[in-house]
Amino acid sequence: MSQWINLSVLSFVVQKFTAIALIAVTGLLAGCATPNAVVEIKGEAMYRERIALPSEAKLIVQLLDVSKMDVPAIVMAERVSQGAQTPTQFSFTMGRDQFEAGHTYAIGARIMHGDKLLFINTQAYHVDLNSTAAMTIMLEKVGG
């Protein structure tokens, strides 16, 4: 009888530990699938001048890792829009695991007509990975 009670208690303890382990694993897996696992960076790029650009003009928006000084920024993602207009919407959706802690990220944008640079952002537009607010990237005309 005593052995039966010990087996019964042991079976009860094993069932409880199994249930706790399953709950813990389910919680971890659910944590991986939360909306926080994805970062969406969105906004619009625009210029002030009231001019129409050639239909061949392209807006190029890049998500950049600008963490290291004195070296070119690392392009993490790029969007190209043919027929650049003002404003033009952009968005990047990336896994949070693609961003490294302690790194600095920014948006860079420019409008090109063939090989000629027409507009570019002249100030830094740093990315807040915890913000859902849309960014406005102001482009400045190049040359005269």
Helices and strands as residue ranges (DSSP letters): H 2-32, G 35-37, E 38-47, E 58-65, E 74-82, E 88-95, G 96-98, E 105-113, E 116-121, E 125-126, E 135-141
